[in-house]
């Protein structure tokens, strides 16, 4: 199966569960102090408040809305048209667009920061360094990137979302592997954290990496 087919499957899968996702997870940050603390740390590191902060895999826009509350200019991007429709309806004052990370390029010094919470997991492993390299090109010097992934090795093909099977491949990463990809793309690792799943979450260990683009290219 080609990489494009994998992304097509992921877009279709997230379309199928967009309404359930929004209904069940829109307020998830209320119960995730660990995640809120990392997002606050990320926001402090964004020096260029005049530039957009991209929320890759933004879903129904709840993380973007939180970033806006932290004084940033969020710009949501998601594969799923249904997710973007919900995000626009809930937050007409924010910017959301349907898009594919593999098709996106950002001119140099046009991104103030990037959030990629569980969005890189829908890429095949060889595509991850490509996307990270493009993000490094677009970020201003010192601009932060916060990545979250499910911990593990290989891939998971058994995905059940909200009580029904969804055809989707999820790529798993260790902290060392993701750190290596980030370093190879020109990022400096600031912090690596891990946590177990909260009650009610998908039951997997989580890895978070906070990094910055090197000040000089």
N, C-alpha and C positions, 0 to 999 in steps of 0.2 A: 504494500500500500504506500502511495506517495505521501510526502509531507503535506501537500495541499489537501489531499483527501482526509488526512487526520484533522486538519484545521476545519475543514467543512463539517466533519462529524462533530467536532467540539461546538461549533457555532449552532448546529442543529440541536445538539443536546441542551445547551444553555437556553435556547429559544423555548424548548419544550417545558422547562421548569422555571421560566422567568417569573411568573406570577407567584408560584410557591416560594421561590427564593426570596422575593421581595417581602412577602407576607411573614416569612419565618426568620429572616436574617437581617432585615433592614436596621433593626435596633440592636444588633449584636454587640456593638462597641460598648453599650451600657453595661454589659456583663464581662468585659474583657479589659481589666485594668492594665495588664501587661502590654497589650496592643496599643492602648491609649497612651501609655508612657512612651513607647517607641515613636509613635506618631508625633508626640509633643517634642521629643528630642530631634526628630527629623525636621520639624517646622523651624526650630531655632537655628538649624544649620543652613536654611535657605536665605542667602544674603540678597539675592536679586528678587525682591518682592514684586518688581514690575514685570517679571517674566512668568509664563504659565508653568505650573507644576502638573505633569502628566500623571494621571491615575490609569494605569494600564490594566485592562480587565475590570473596569469600574462597576460592572453589574448595575444595580438599580440606583447607584449614585450616592450611597450612604457614606462611603469613605471620602468621596469628593466633597460632600457637604460638610463633613467633619474638618477637612483641610481648610475649607473656606472659613469656618469658625475660628481657625487658628491664624487667620490673617493672610492666607495664601490665595493664589489665583488658580484653582483647579481646572483641569481640562480632561474630561473623561473619555476614554477610548475602549470600545468593547467589540468583540466579534459578533455578538448577538443583537440583531435589530430589535428584538422584543425587550431586551434589557435596556437598550438605549431609549426606546419609547417610554418605558416606565421612568427612567432617570429624568428625562426631559419633562414628563408630566409632574413629577414630584418636585423638581427644581428648575423651573423655567428660567431662573436668573443665572444658571450656570451653563457651561459649554460642554456638550456631549456629542460624540460622533461615532458612527459605526466604522470600525477600521480593524486592520490586520497588522500586527506588529511586524510580520515578515514583509509587508508591502510598504511600511512607513519609513521615511527618512526625514531627519531633522537637520536643518542647516546649523552650522557651528554657532554656539553661544546663544541659542534660542530657547533653551529649557532651564528654568531655575532649579528644578528638582524632578525626581521621578519616583513614583510608588508602583511597585509590581507585587501586589499581594496575591499569591496563588494564581498568577496569570502565566508565568513561565512554564507551569506544569503542563500546559496544553501544547507546548512546542516539543518537537523531537530533540533529542540530546544534541545532535550536530548543529541545530539551528540556534541554540542558546547563545553560544559565543558570537554569532552573527548579529543577533538583536542587541546584545550587550555592547558590542562594538559601535553600533549605530547610535545607541543611547549616549555613549561616551563622546561621540562626535557632536551631538546636539547640546550636551550639558555645558554650562559655563564652568570655568575652572573653580574647583572646590564645591561644585554643586552636588547635593546628596542624592543617593539612590537607596531606597529601602526595599529589599526583596524578602518575600516569605514563600516557603515551599514546604511540601510534605517530605518528611525525612524518609530515606530508604535508598535502595539500589534498584536499578532496572525500571520496569514500568508496571503499572496496575491497569488491568483491563476489566476488572470487575467493579463497576461503578453503579451504586444505587443511590439515587437522590430522591428524597421525599417519598420513599416507599415504592419507587418504581425504577426498573433498570433503564439506564441511559447509555447508549453506545458512545463511549468516549475513552480515549487513552490518556492516562495521567502519568507523567514522567516524575520519578522520585529522585531526590538528590541528597547527598550527604553535605554537611557543612564544609568539609574540605574540598569537595568537588566544586560546589558553587563558589567558594572562595577562590579557587584556581581559575575558574572562568572569568570572574570579576577582575582578578589581577592581570590576566592575559589581555583583557579589554582596556586596561589602563586605569583601573580603579584602585584606590587605596582603602583597605579594610579598616573601618573604625571600630566595629563591634560585631560580634557574632553571638547570638543567643539561641537557646532552644527551650521548648516547653512541651509538656504533654497536653493532650486535648482537654478542653473544658467540658463539663457535663453538657450533653446535648449536641456537641460538635461532632463532626466526622472524626472517628476515633483513630487518629494518627498523631505521631510526634511531629512537631513543627520546628523548622529552622528559619531564623531571621538573620539577615546580614545587612548591616548599615555600612555604606561605603560612600566615598566621594571621588569625583573625577580629579585626577592629578591636576595641579594648578597650571602646568605647562604641557602642551601637546607633544 
